[in-house]
C-alpha cells in the first residue's frame, strides 16, 4: 500500500498580542467603522434615542385625515397635540424611573427625554372637530376633511 501524505491548506497558530497591540487593534477597528461599536458599547443610549423620535403615519381614511404615532412607555398626560389649519404638532416627554431592591442589590435608574414632531397636513381639515385617543402606546388623531377637500378628490382613469 502506498501512503498519501496530507498537507494542511491553512495552518493557524494562536496569536498572542501584547496589551498595547490589543489597544492598537481596537482603535484601528473604531477608525475603520466608527459607528459600528455604538450599539454594542451603549445599547441603552441607542434604545433611548429610538423612542425619542416616534414613528408617525399620516393617511386618509374615508372623510377623515388620520395621524397615528407610536409612543410606547409614555403616559397620556405627558403628550400634547396642537392642530392648526396647515400643521399638526405632537410633542411629549418620557419619564422613566426604575427601582430594584433585593437582599444584596440596589439599583435606581432614571431616564428622561422629550420630543416634538411637526407635520404639514396634506388636505384642508376641520380643526375644531379633531379627536384624539391614546391606547396601548399608540396615539390616534382623527381630523375630518373640509367639504372643499372632499370635492378636490378626483379618480383618474388609467390608460
RAKA-V823040 format. One record per pair of residues at least 4 apart in sequence whose C-alpha atoms are under 7 Angstrom apart, sorted by sequence separation. I is the first residue (numbers start at 1). J is the second residue. D is the distance in Angstrom with one decimal. If there is no record, write none. Layout:
i->(I	I)
j->(J	J)
d->(D	D)
//
This chain:
i->(17	18	19	20	21	22	23	24	25	26	27	28	29	30	37	38	39	42	43	44	45	46	47	48	49	60	61	74	83	84	101	102	126	134	135	145	146	147	148	149	17	60	61	83	101	134	145	59	60	82	83	100	101	133	134	39	59	82	100	133	58	59	81	82	99	100	132	133	58	81	99	132	57	58	80	81	98	99	131	132	56	57	80	98	131	56	57	79	80	97	98	130	131	56	79	97	130	55	56	78	79	96	97	129	130	54	55	78	96	129	54	95	96	127	54	95	126	94	95	125	126	94	125	126	74	93	94	125	126	93	124	125	92	93	123	124	92	91	92	91	124	90	91	123	89	90	89	90	89	88	89	87	88	87	88	87	88	86	87	86	85	85	85	84	83	76	52	52	53	52	73	72	71	70	71	70	71	69	70	68	69	68	69	68	67	68	67	66	67	66	65	66	64	65	64	65	64	65	63	64	63)
j->(21	22	23	24	25	26	27	28	29	30	31	32	33	34	41	42	43	46	47	48	49	50	51	52	53	64	65	78	87	88	105	106	130	138	139	149	150	151	152	153	22	65	66	88	106	139	150	65	66	88	89	106	107	139	140	46	66	89	107	140	66	67	89	90	107	108	140	141	67	90	108	141	67	68	90	91	108	109	141	142	67	68	91	109	142	68	69	91	92	109	110	142	143	69	92	110	143	69	70	92	93	110	111	143	144	69	70	93	111	144	70	111	112	143	71	112	143	112	113	143	144	113	144	145	94	113	114	145	146	114	145	146	114	115	145	146	115	115	116	116	149	116	117	149	116	117	117	118	118	118	119	118	119	119	120	120	121	120	121	121	124	125	127	127	127	134	113	114	115	115	137	137	137	137	138	138	139	138	139	138	139	139	140	140	140	141	141	141	142	142	142	143	142	143	143	144	144	145	144	145	145)
d->(5.7	6.4	6.3	6.2	6.1	6.2	6.3	6.1	6.2	6.4	6.2	6.2	6.2	4.7	5.9	5.8	4.9	6.4	6.2	6.2	6.3	6.5	6.7	6.4	6.9	5.9	6.2	6.7	6.0	6.3	5.9	6.3	6.9	5.7	6.6	6.0	6.4	6.3	6.3	6.9	6.1	4.5	6.7	4.5	4.6	4.4	6.6	5.9	5.9	5.7	6.5	5.7	6.5	5.9	6.3	6.3	5.4	5.2	5.1	5.4	5.7	6.7	5.7	6.7	5.8	6.4	5.6	6.6	4.5	4.7	4.4	4.3	5.7	6.5	5.9	6.5	5.7	6.5	5.7	6.4	7.0	5.1	5.3	5.1	5.4	5.5	6.5	5.9	5.9	5.7	6.4	5.7	6.5	4.3	4.3	4.4	4.3	5.7	6.6	5.3	6.9	5.6	6.6	6.4	6.7	6.3	5.6	5.6	5.2	6.7	5.6	6.1	6.4	6.6	6.1	4.8	6.5	5.5	6.9	6.3	5.6	5.2	5.7	5.9	5.4	5.7	6.0	4.2	5.7	4.1	5.9	5.0	5.6	6.4	7.0	5.8	5.6	5.4	6.6	4.0	5.6	5.7	6.3	6.1	6.9	5.4	5.6	6.5	4.2	5.6	6.5	6.7	5.4	5.5	6.6	4.5	6.9	5.7	5.3	5.3	6.7	6.4	6.4	6.4	6.3	6.6	6.3	6.3	6.2	5.5	6.8	4.4	5.0	6.1	5.7	4.7	7.0	5.7	6.4	6.8	5.1	5.5	6.7	4.5	5.8	6.4	5.0	5.7	6.6	4.7	5.8	6.5	6.1	5.2	5.4	6.1	4.2	6.4	5.9	5.5	5.8)
//
